[in-house]
Every structure is written in structure tokens, then in C-alpha cells.
């Protein structure tokens, strides 16, 4: 799996989280599998991804499942809309 990690955002996240190259590869693999699961236009060869990472398909699917669970949990905690403005000098 060839990755281009030269973008400013990639470099910022790698530095911020102290990511190793192996962790980045796991993140990319998980994202690709989850995209292929939910987006019929996106194609991912899980066998090839697992081979590239020298892992089993069940291991790679496990990463994807845990990444998806974390994403869902995080998205459900995000409050939508603008926060209410604080009113100064007026009692509610």
C-alpha cells in the first residue's frame, strides 16, 4: 500500500497523534473497508489490503469494525447547530 503523507493535514495529524507509519496504514485500511461497505461506487480489495499489511482479513475487518464503532460513537456525541448565545445582564 503506497501512501502519500506529504499533505499539511496528514503531517499535522501524524505529529499531533504521534502516529507511526504502521498506524497510518491501519487507519487507511480501515477507512477503505468502511467506504467500500457503505459506498457502492468505492471498491476495495480486502484480500489485497490484508496481504499488503501482512495481516489476516479477519484482523483487518476487526480494525474496520472498531474504527466504525468509534466514529459512530463520536458522531452521536456531537451537538448539532449553534450553541445558545449567553445573555449578559438579563435573567432568564
C-alpha positions in Angstrom: 0.0 0.0 0.0 1.6 3.2 -1.2 0.7 6.3 0.8 1.4 10.0 0.2 1.8 11.6 3.6 3.1 14.9 2.4 -0.1 17.0 2.8 -0.1 19.5 5.6 -3.2 17.9 7.2 -1.6 14.5 7.1 1.6 15.8 8.6 -0.3 17.8 11.3 -2.4 14.7 12.3 0.7 12.4 12.3 2.5 14.8 14.6 -0.5 15.6 16.8 -1.2 11.9 17.5 2.3 10.7 17.2 1.3 8.2 14.6 3.7 5.6 13.3 3.7 4.6 9.6 2.1 1.2 10.6 -0.8 3.1 12.4 -1.4 5.3 9.4 -1.6 2.2 7.2 -4.1 0.6 9.6 -6.2 3.8 9.6 -6.2 3.9 5.8 -7.1 0.2 5.5 -10.0 0.6 8.0 -11.3 3.7 6.1 -11.1 1.9 2.7 -13.0 -1.1 4.0 -15.7 1.1 5.6 -16.0 3.2 2.5 -16.5 0.0 0.4 -19.1 -1.2 2.8 -21.3 1.9 2.6 -20.5 3.4 -0.8 -21.2 1.2 -3.8 -19.1 3.3 -6.0 -16.0 2.8 -3.9 -14.2 -0.5 -4.4 -11.7 -2.1 -2.0 -10.0 -5.5 -2.3 -9.8 -6.6 1.3 -7.6 -9.6 0.5 -5.1 -7.3 -1.2 -5.2 -4.8 1.7 -4.6 -7.6 4.2 -1.8 -9.0 2.1 -0.1 -5.6 1.8 -0.2 -5.2 5.6 0.8 -8.8 6.3 -2.3 -9.4 8.3 -5.3 -11.7 8.0 -8.6 -10.5 6.5 -10.4 -11.0 9.9 -7.8 -8.8 11.6 -8.3 -6.0 9.0 -12.1 -6.3 9.3 -11.7 -6.1 13.1 -9.8 -2.8 12.7 -12.5 -1.5 10.4 -15.3 -2.5 12.8 -13.6 -0.9 15.8 -12.9 2.3 13.7 -16.6 2.4 12.6 -17.8 1.9 16.2 -15.6 4.8 17.4 -16.8 7.0 14.5 -20.5 6.3 15.3 -20.0 6.9 19.0 -18.2 10.2 18.3 -20.7 11.4 15.8 -23.6 10.7 18.2 -21.9 12.9 20.8 -21.6 15.9 18.5 -24.2 18.5 19.2 -25.6 20.0 16.0 -26.4 23.6 15.4 -25.0 26.7 17.1 -24.6 26.8 20.8 -27.0 29.2 22.5 -25.7 32.8 23.0 -25.0 33.8 26.5 -27.3 36.7 27.5 -25.4 39.3 29.6 -27.4 41.3 32.1 -30.7 39.6 31.7 -32.2 36.9 33.8 -34.0 34.1 32.1 
